[in-house]
Amino acid sequence: MQYDGNDGHATYVVSAYNPCKNYKKDSNTVYQQHRRYFIKQKMDTTCPKKLFRLHLVHQLKLWRKAGARIVLFIDHNEHIYDGPLGRELADKDGLGLVEAVSACTGEQVGATFYRGTRPIDGLWVSSDLTVANACVMPFGYGVGDHRLFV
């Protein structure tokens, strides 16, 4: 969703889902749906997780190059700080996004999936946005089995 301010600034608020890898070709997981689409429609056998990352980062860079600000709520389905997508989002020579909760609290986010041990969901913002407060709610405060970001 794009929001245009009176001062000429554009801000994009994005909710994104990076599919979990799944090797069962006949399943209806998002990963396999994407895989079938890209193979049939685009003749592309690249891993859907990699394609997701490439396409998302490409679009975010286009918006940033045009001067827009970014707010990205994302289910990485991989470690948000150590995974390839998190490293690319935070790259100072690239997008330079900031993980908002850790920036506000001074501590990295803990597990965000109720059966997990690592942070796989994140809230990323462009460095030219001021985030006054951000937090992650305990499990059970949102819809589903992930923690709610505020």
C-alpha positions in Angstrom: 0.0 0.0 0.0 1.4 3.4 -0.9 0.8 6.4 1.3 1.5 9.9 0.0 2.2 12.7 2.5 1.5 16.4 2.1 5.3 17.0 2.1 5.8 15.0 -1.1 7.0 11.9 0.6 5.8 8.4 -0.4 5.8 5.5 2.0 5.1 1.9 1.0 3.7 -0.4 3.7 4.3 -4.0 2.6 3.3 -7.3 4.1 5.3 -10.2 2.7 5.6 -14.0 3.0 8.7 -15.9 2.0 7.5 -19.5 1.4 8.9 -22.4 3.4 10.9 -24.9 1.4 9.0 -28.0 0.6 10.1 -31.0 -1.4 6.7 -32.7 -1.9 6.0 -31.8 -5.5 2.3 -32.7 -5.3 1.6 -30.6 -2.2 -0.4 -27.4 -2.2 2.1 -25.4 -0.1 2.9 -21.9 -1.2 6.4 -23.0 -2.1 5.2 -25.8 -4.5 2.5 -23.5 -6.0 5.1 -20.9 -6.8 7.5 -23.6 -8.1 4.8 -25.0 -10.5 3.9 -21.5 -11.6 7.4 -20.4 -12.4 8.2 -23.7 -14.2 5.0 -23.7 -16.3 4.6 -20.0 -17.0 8.2 -18.7 -17.0 10.3 -21.9 -17.7 12.3 -21.0 -14.6 13.4 -23.8 -12.2 15.0 -21.3 -9.7 14.1 -22.0 -6.0 10.9 -20.0 -5.2 12.6 -18.7 -2.0 15.4 -17.3 -4.0 13.0 -15.8 -6.6 11.0 -14.2 -3.8 14.1 -12.6 -2.3 15.3 -11.4 -5.8 11.9 -9.9 -6.7 11.2 -8.3 -3.3 14.7 -6.7 -3.1 14.5 -5.5 -6.7 11.1 -3.8 -6.0 12.2 -2.3 -2.7 15.3 -0.9 -4.4 13.2 0.7 -7.2 11.0 2.4 -4.6 14.0 3.6 -2.6 15.7 4.9 -5.7 12.6 7.0 -6.4 12.9 8.4 -2.8 10.1 6.4 -1.2 10.2 5.1 2.4 9.6 1.5 3.3 7.8 -0.3 6.1 8.0 -4.0 5.6 6.3 -6.6 7.8 7.6 -10.0 6.7 7.5 -13.6 7.5 11.0 -14.6 6.4 10.7 -18.3 7.3 14.4 -18.1 8.0 16.4 -16.2 10.6 15.7 -12.5 10.2 19.2 -11.4 11.1 21.5 -14.2 9.8 19.4 -15.4 6.8 20.2 -14.3 3.3 17.1 -12.0 3.1 17.8 -10.3 6.4 21.4 -9.6 5.5 20.3 -8.2 2.1 17.6 -6.0 3.7 20.1 -4.6 6.2 23.0 -4.2 3.8 24.3 -0.6 4.3 25.5 -0.5 0.7 22.1 -1.7 -0.6 18.7 -1.1 1.0 20.0 -0.2 4.4 16.7 -1.1 6.1 16.6 -1.3 9.9 14.8 -3.9 11.9 12.5 -1.6 13.9 11.9 -3.6 17.1 15.6 -4.2 17.9 16.4 -0.6 16.9 13.8 0.6 19.5 14.5 -1.9 22.3 18.3 -2.4 21.8 17.7 -6.2 21.8 17.2 -8.7 19.0 13.8 -10.2 18.6 13.4 -13.7 20.0 11.4 -16.6 18.6 8.4 -15.4 16.6 6.7 -18.8 15.8 5.1 -20.6 18.7 7.0 -23.8 18.1 10.2 -22.1 17.0 13.5 -21.0 18.6 14.5 -18.3 16.2 13.1 -15.0 15.0 11.6 -15.6 11.5 9.3 -12.6 11.4 10.5 -9.0 11.2 9.5 -5.4 10.9 11.9 -3.5 8.6 11.9 0.2 7.9 14.0 2.5 5.8 16.6 4.4 7.9 15.0 7.8 7.1 11.8 6.9 9.0 11.6 7.7 12.7 10.1 4.8 14.7 9.2 6.1 18.2 8.0 2.7 19.5 7.9 -0.9 18.3 7.3 -4.2 20.1 6.5 -7.8 19.6 3.5 -9.1 21.5 3.5 -12.5 23.4 2.1 -15.5 21.6 -1.7 -15.6 21.4 -2.2 -11.8 20.9 -2.7 -12.0 17.2 -4.4 -14.2 14.6 -2.4 -17.4 14.0 0.7 -19.0 15.5 3.2 -16.1 15.1 3.8 -13.2 17.3 2.1 -9.9 16.5 4.3 -6.9 15.7 3.2 -3.4 16.8 
